[in-house]
């Protein structure tokens, strides 16, 4: 059965790999599964056909036969369970990798998204200048703990896993803020993720949709 995912017809990030479909593309590349992409506009995301797959009118979605999924964590977890390459065989290591998947999306990502909101959507508010340092401090509080845990290791728990895939994807959102550069080991960790052949293929596929047309 053919796997079909959805992605922005024109991504707000301009193809920088920050749109969430990149996470799913990366997971598919890691487990060696071919897939097709259905591009949707912002208007189409709010139409009944798309809402039937993603109740909140977002991307990405995942369809394979009669199965329809939404939310990147759910999709990546499904792929990791169905195909070798993203979860360890050892029971305890597998459980730890799943814990890191949840940590990436539930503990580390929320303050990073709050920072994005503060920098982009609240920049014109009268209270923005006072609030921004507080938001940055909340991000650093998470990164302090993550950096201490990672230490000099390459990955969060021995071998690369779905936990690393989601954590790297989350941390990539910090690059423009400069905060990631304050943590040498985390910056190197993200770079290792970006250097993986599967990520390179996923990034190239997302960028190709959004690349400026040649003159």
WOPE-V997780 format. One record per pair of residues at least 6 apart in sequence whose ideal C-beta (glycine too) atoms are under 8 Angstrom apart, sorted by the first residue. I is the first residue (numbers start at 1). J is the second residue. D is the distance in whole Angstrom. If there is no record, write none. Layout:
BEGIN
i | j | d
I | J | D
I | J | D
END
This chain:
BEGIN
i | j | d
1 | 64 | 5
1 | 65 | 4
2 | 34 | 8
2 | 35 | 8
2 | 36 | 6
2 | 64 | 7
3 | 28 | 7
3 | 33 | 6
3 | 34 | 7
3 | 35 | 4
3 | 36 | 7
3 | 62 | 7
3 | 63 | 7
3 | 64 | 5
4 | 35 | 7
4 | 36 | 5
4 | 37 | 7
4 | 38 | 6
4 | 62 | 8
4 | 63 | 5
4 | 64 | 7
5 | 21 | 6
5 | 24 | 5
5 | 25 | 7
5 | 28 | 8
5 | 35 | 6
5 | 36 | 8
5 | 37 | 6
5 | 38 | 7
5 | 60 | 5
5 | 61 | 7
5 | 62 | 5
5 | 63 | 8
5 | 75 | 8
6 | 21 | 7
6 | 37 | 7
6 | 38 | 5
6 | 39 | 7
6 | 40 | 5
6 | 50 | 7
6 | 53 | 8
6 | 54 | 8
6 | 59 | 5
6 | 60 | 5
6 | 61 | 5
7 | 19 | 7
7 | 21 | 4
7 | 37 | 5
7 | 38 | 8
7 | 39 | 6
7 | 40 | 7
7 | 59 | 6
7 | 60 | 6
7 | 206 | 7
7 | 209 | 7
8 | 19 | 6
8 | 21 | 7
8 | 39 | 7
8 | 40 | 7
8 | 42 | 8
8 | 59 | 6
8 | 209 | 8
8 | 210 | 8
9 | 39 | 4
9 | 40 | 6
9 | 41 | 5
9 | 44 | 8
9 | 209 | 8
10 | 41 | 8
10 | 209 | 8
10 | 210 | 7
11 | 19 | 4
11 | 206 | 7
11 | 209 | 7
11 | 210 | 5
12 | 19 | 7
13 | 19 | 5
13 | 210 | 8
14 | 210 | 6
15 | 206 | 6
15 | 207 | 4
15 | 208 | 8
15 | 209 | 7
15 | 210 | 3
15 | 211 | 6
16 | 207 | 8
17 | 172 | 6
17 | 202 | 8
17 | 203 | 5
17 | 206 | 6
17 | 207 | 7
18 | 172 | 6
18 | 173 | 6
19 | 59 | 7
19 | 206 | 6
20 | 58 | 8
20 | 59 | 7
20 | 60 | 6
20 | 72 | 5
21 | 37 | 8
21 | 59 | 6
21 | 60 | 4
21 | 206 | 7
22 | 169 | 7
22 | 202 | 6
22 | 203 | 7
22 | 206 | 5
23 | 60 | 8
23 | 72 | 5
23 | 76 | 6
23 | 165 | 7
23 | 166 | 7
23 | 169 | 5
24 | 60 | 5
24 | 62 | 7
24 | 72 | 6
24 | 75 | 5
24 | 76 | 7
24 | 79 | 8
25 | 35 | 8
25 | 201 | 8
25 | 202 | 4
25 | 205 | 6
25 | 206 | 6
26 | 165 | 6
26 | 169 | 7
26 | 198 | 6
26 | 199 | 5
26 | 202 | 4
27 | 75 | 7
27 | 76 | 5
27 | 79 | 5
27 | 80 | 7
27 | 86 | 6
27 | 162 | 7
27 | 165 | 6
28 | 34 | 8
28 | 35 | 5
28 | 79 | 7
28 | 202 | 8
29 | 197 | 8
29 | 198 | 4
29 | 199 | 7
29 | 201 | 5
29 | 202 | 5
30 | 85 | 5
30 | 86 | 6
30 | 165 | 7
30 | 196 | 8
30 | 198 | 4
31 | 79 | 6
31 | 80 | 7
31 | 82 | 8
31 | 83 | 4
31 | 84 | 7
31 | 85 | 5
31 | 86 | 6
32 | 83 | 7
32 | 85 | 7
33 | 79 | 7
33 | 83 | 6
37 | 205 | 8
37 | 209 | 8
39 | 209 | 7
40 | 50 | 6
40 | 59 | 7
44 | 50 | 6
45 | 54 | 8
45 | 57 | 5
45 | 58 | 7
45 | 59 | 7
46 | 57 | 5
50 | 57 | 6
50 | 61 | 7
51 | 57 | 6
52 | 68 | 8
53 | 61 | 4
53 | 63 | 7
53 | 68 | 5
53 | 70 | 6
54 | 61 | 5
54 | 70 | 4
55 | 70 | 7
56 | 70 | 8
58 | 70 | 7
60 | 70 | 8
60 | 72 | 7
60 | 75 | 7
61 | 68 | 7
61 | 69 | 7
61 | 70 | 5
62 | 68 | 7
62 | 69 | 4
62 | 70 | 7
62 | 75 | 5
62 | 78 | 7
63 | 69 | 8
69 | 75 | 5
69 | 78 | 6
72 | 105 | 8
72 | 166 | 7
72 | 169 | 8
73 | 101 | 6
73 | 102 | 8
73 | 105 | 5
73 | 166 | 7
76 | 86 | 7
76 | 101 | 7
76 | 162 | 5
76 | 165 | 7
76 | 166 | 6
77 | 98 | 7
77 | 101 | 6
77 | 162 | 7
79 | 86 | 7
79 | 162 | 8
80 | 86 | 4
80 | 87 | 5
80 | 97 | 8
80 | 161 | 8
80 | 162 | 4
81 | 87 | 7
86 | 97 | 8
86 | 161 | 6
86 | 162 | 4
86 | 165 | 7
87 | 94 | 5
87 | 97 | 5
87 | 98 | 7
87 | 161 | 6
87 | 162 | 6
88 | 94 | 5
88 | 97 | 6
88 | 157 | 8
88 | 158 | 8
88 | 159 | 6
88 | 161 | 6
93 | 157 | 6
93 | 158 | 7
93 | 159 | 8
96 | 156 | 8
96 | 157 | 5
96 | 163 | 8
97 | 156 | 8
97 | 157 | 6
97 | 161 | 4
97 | 162 | 6
97 | 163 | 5
98 | 162 | 8
98 | 163 | 7
99 | 163 | 7
100 | 156 | 5
100 | 157 | 7
100 | 161 | 7
100 | 163 | 3
100 | 164 | 7
100 | 166 | 8
100 | 167 | 6
101 | 162 | 5
101 | 163 | 5
101 | 166 | 5
103 | 163 | 7
103 | 167 | 7
104 | 163 | 7
104 | 166 | 4
104 | 167 | 4
104 | 169 | 8
104 | 170 | 5
105 | 166 | 6
105 | 170 | 7
107 | 142 | 7
108 | 142 | 5
108 | 143 | 8
108 | 146 | 6
108 | 167 | 7
108 | 170 | 5
108 | 171 | 7
109 | 170 | 5
109 | 173 | 8
111 | 135 | 7
111 | 138 | 4
111 | 139 | 5
111 | 141 | 8
111 | 142 | 6
112 | 139 | 6
112 | 142 | 8
112 | 170 | 6
112 | 171 | 8
112 | 173 | 5
112 | 174 | 6
113 | 173 | 7
114 | 135 | 5
114 | 138 | 7
114 | 139 | 8
115 | 135 | 5
115 | 136 | 6
115 | 139 | 5
115 | 174 | 8
115 | 177 | 6
115 | 179 | 8
116 | 173 | 6
118 | 128 | 7
118 | 131 | 6
118 | 132 | 5
118 | 135 | 5
119 | 132 | 7
119 | 177 | 7
122 | 128 | 5
122 | 131 | 7
125 | 131 | 8
136 | 177 | 8
136 | 179 | 7
139 | 174 | 7
139 | 177 | 8
139 | 179 | 6
140 | 179 | 7
140 | 182 | 7
143 | 179 | 7
143 | 180 | 8
143 | 182 | 8
143 | 183 | 5
143 | 186 | 6
146 | 167 | 8
146 | 186 | 7
147 | 183 | 5
147 | 185 | 6
147 | 186 | 5
149 | 156 | 7
150 | 156 | 7
150 | 185 | 6
150 | 186 | 7
150 | 189 | 6
151 | 185 | 7
152 | 185 | 7
154 | 160 | 8
154 | 189 | 8
154 | 192 | 6
155 | 161 | 7
155 | 164 | 5
155 | 189 | 8
155 | 192 | 8
156 | 163 | 5
156 | 164 | 6
156 | 167 | 7
157 | 163 | 7
160 | 196 | 7
164 | 193 | 6
165 | 193 | 7
167 | 189 | 8
168 | 189 | 7
168 | 190 | 5
168 | 193 | 3
168 | 194 | 7
168 | 199 | 8
169 | 193 | 8
171 | 180 | 6
171 | 186 | 6
171 | 189 | 7
171 | 190 | 5
172 | 190 | 6
172 | 194 | 8
174 | 180 | 4
175 | 190 | 8
180 | 186 | 6
180 | 187 | 5
180 | 190 | 7
181 | 187 | 6
193 | 199 | 6
194 | 200 | 8
194 | 203 | 8
END
